Amino acid sequence: MGAKPQLIVRGRKFEQVLEGARTVFMRDGFERASVDDIAREAGVSKATLYAYFPDKRLLFMEIAKAECRRQADEAEALITDDAPVAEVLRFAAEKLAAFITSEFGRRIFRVAVAEAETFPALAHEFYHSGPKLVHDRIAHYLRCAAERGELAIDDIDLAAEQFTQLCKAGLHDRLILGIDIAECCGPADMARVIDGAVQMFMARYGNAAQGRR
């Protein structure tokens, strides 16, 4: 596809193209996914594909944005206000860790970083639909929990950033750089990181009243 990102055009087969592209990207990754394979999977012509997405990067990032929104919406729908804070944080940590350690999650991040200098608009889109979206959802929950007296937090934004970083400790950098992938991200490693994230966060921000719930 062209070297310069252009505006996405929406039309009757837009969702059809997205679904086909998602299948191919999930199966083959960004680099190996070809325009021919995407068009074939989507059941459209290459001309139609190009009409909607003049650049493969735009198509990939649209898939990434949709996937981030979907996972965030699904997680939020399963959270109830009457659940203990530590339980909600554990659930959020599990969802976040599962996504960042998935092959698709790693590919999204790598593409966004690789293209950030040449195509800053794509990195901007990814940040606001991925990391920023997660941050905002977590911050909203923390603010509500603090207002209910279940957490004691002065700086909600900082606390949300701290929690997301705790959920990636010892995992994210090694995964992105392709170091010790087989050794660093088994169930025991994930549980260790999640347990540590929740325990450390609650030790810092947990209200004494929460322990009596």
Buried (B, 14 or more C-beta within 10 A) or exposed (E): BEEEBEEBEEEEBBEBBBBBBBBBBBEEBBEEBEBEBBBBBBEBEEEBBBBBBBBBBBBBBBBBBBBBEEBBEEBBEEEEEEBEBBEBBBBBBBBBBEBBBBEBBBBBBBBBEBBBEEBEEBBEBBBBBBBEBBBBBBBEBBBEBBEBEBBBBEEBBEBBBBBBEBBBBEBBEBBBEEEEBEEBBEEEBBEBBBEBBBBBBBEBBBBEEBEEE
